[in-house]
């Protein structure tokens, strides 16, 4: 049973939005690629765990507090006998393992962060959190490599690594248990979900200003800017797919709030942000219909409920 689903990380959303509205620096493009690749790997693993038919509880994408620290868990699977703490990696290509370090094999060889370092930290903090909550449950931590194009040379057999060809067997092994989950398992899952911190407290997005970003509303389907409006629908000038006008405006508002959480939502700002694609009267009608109005007259602004 899925208790907590995965959402697109806020940092990734910001980088994706900025990439469509400004020219990112080389290091910023590389970071966007890393974020995107990691998220795709996590979503791939989610699709695999969704096929589990046995009695288990799954929590994805947890950020938990413990003793003035935070730690992240890609996937947590609770079965009657133990808890699996899983770190998902979407590495692609050839790597080799040497002296507890992980390297890319393609010259020039370069060291990458050993995922066991983060996993060991997360396991330690998670065990402390469980004790704090009054639970004493065995934990098994695993690094799962999901990309079928990944190869690790000199792979140590004593490390908790799970390779692409082993994932199905790992998930099938859950079906061999005859034990059933009890109420305390569900209580623990609910407690962990309630402790989840929605946004990572520390990350450094690229520097950007409102005036330097491209204005307009990118197509939901192909990402192109520009549309024609006919009745209640907007039609992309590139792929010609249609989208309800209200939906398009609200999507623009959502992107504005992601990039500029400190700015209030006003008719003028959304009109400027949308590059005048819709008139202020239309925008005002949509905002009044779907958001809460604050203030009065020319000082009015809008908030999501």
Beta strands, then each sheet from edge to edge (+ up, - down):
strand 1: 2-4
strand 2: 57-66
strand 3: 69-78
strand 4: 83-89
strand 5: 93-98
strand 6: 101-104
strand 7: 111-112
strand 8: 139-145
strand 9: 150-153
strand 10: 161-162
strand 11: 227-230
strand 12: 233-236
strand 13: 242-244
strand 14: 292-294
strand 15: 301-303
sheet 1: 1+ 2+ 3- 4+ 8+ 10+
sheet 2: 7+ 6- 5+ 9+
sheet 3: 11+ 12- 13+
sheet 4: 14+ 15-
end
